[in-house]
């Protein structure tokens, strides 16, 4: 039972980490607290569902269309809706407040469109829902495939942020946008690209999650809250922190559900969250100056 809980926790934690990485980019770099984050994730899940059921396109193939489309849409959202807020905000704190209000409204717009198109019913589809034996434990192949893709995406993103000039620029803006300007980094362009890249990660997360979870148009807020917890626990703007915090959260929820009571998973989540904030208010990998 321990191995089963461990593998299930790693799978869940990997999903949490991938979900949080997109918000880490959007909030850590662009300083946009995107409350519509979960709704965009569910929109991608519905897109994967439609491609699979109506067009017969497997979700991983549909991702090749959904992810670029999501990046274009989120880039447009940033340029049209959020850039005016960036220009008028005198401080990053003021920008956070304005972005919360703007994306809170966007949340209901996206949710309303999904409710009109799909209603409030739960949806799912059967893709690679076949049992696979791993270390004597039976797991669904779609969960393992989702975890593998999440790991690859996370590693590629981490490599890009730590080993390329563009990634260095993104990290510099996340740490100190004023200092980044002094070394000729276009902060606004970098923030726009980071926001769009975060949108791509949202879409990828939605497609992968749709492969093994049921979903409806109203549950986006659940993923938004999970992502916020992981981002803050790991340290705002820190990808490695998002990975570690996501795994901690996934393992905690799985172990509590397996050995204590499934009804206490939410309580366990917030208990871990509060304990980490008491010990390290800046997050596991956050800098003391943030």
C-alpha positions, 0 to 999 in steps of 0.5 A, a space after each residue: 500500500 505504501 508503494 501505491 500511495 507513493 506513486 499516486 502521490 508523485 503523480 498528483 504532485 507532478 501535476 500540481 507542480 506543472 500547474 503551478 509553473 505556469 502561474 509562477 511565470 505569470 505572477 513571478 515575472 509579470 507580477 500578474 495575480 491571474 485569478 482566471 488561471 484555473 478557468 483557462 486550464 479547464 478551457 484547455 481540458 474542454 478543448 482536448 475533450 472536444 478534439 478527442 470526441 468530435 474529431 478523433 484526435 488524441 489529447 497529446 496530438 491535440 496539445 500541438 494545437 491547444 498549447 500554441 493557441 493558448 499562448 496566442 490568446 494569453 498574449 493577447 489578454 496581456 496586451 489588451 487587458 493588462 498592459 494598460 494596468 501595467 502602464 498606470 500602476 506606480 508600484 508592483 504592489 498596485 499592479 497586483 491589486 489591479 490585476 486581481 480585479 481584472 482577472 477576477 472579472 475575466 474568470 467569470 467571462 471564461 466560466 460563463 462561456 464554458 457554461 454556455 457551451 458545455 453546461 454544468 455537467 461533468 465530462 471525461 473521456 477514455 484514453 489509455 485507461 488500461 492497467 499497468 503494473 509498476 513495482 507490483 502496483 497497478 496504475 492507469 497508463 494515462 496517469 503515468 503518461 501524463 506524469 511523464 509528459 509533465 516531467 519532460 515539460 518541467 525539465 525543458 522549461 527549467 533548462 530553458 530558464 537556467 541555460 539560455 540568455 532568454 531564460 536568464 532575462 526572465 529570471 532577472 525580471 522576476 528577481 528585480 525588474 528595475 535592475 534588469 532595465 539597467 542591463 538593457 532587458 526589455 522588462 515589459 516585453 519579457 513580462 508579456 512573453 512570460 505571461 504567454 508562456 505561462 498560458 501555454 503551460 496552463 493549456 498543457 496542464 489542462 490537456 494532461 489532467 483531462 486524460 484521467 480526471 473528470 471536470 466541469 466548467 465550475 471547478 477552475 477555482 480549485 486549480 487556481 487555489 492549488 497553484 497559488 499554494 504551491 507557488 507561495 510555498 515554493 517561493 514566488 518566481 522559483 521553478 524548483 520551488 514549485 516542483 518541490 512544493 507540488 510534490 510535497 502537496 501531492 504526497 501529503 494529500 495522498 498519504 492522508 487520504 490513504 491512511 487517515 481520511 480522504 475528507 481531511 486532505 484539504 485540511 492537511 494541505 493548508 496545515 502544511 502550507 501554514 507550517 512552511 509559511 511560519 518557518 519560511 515566510 518567503 517560501 522554501 526557495 524564495 529569497 529573503 528580500 522578496 
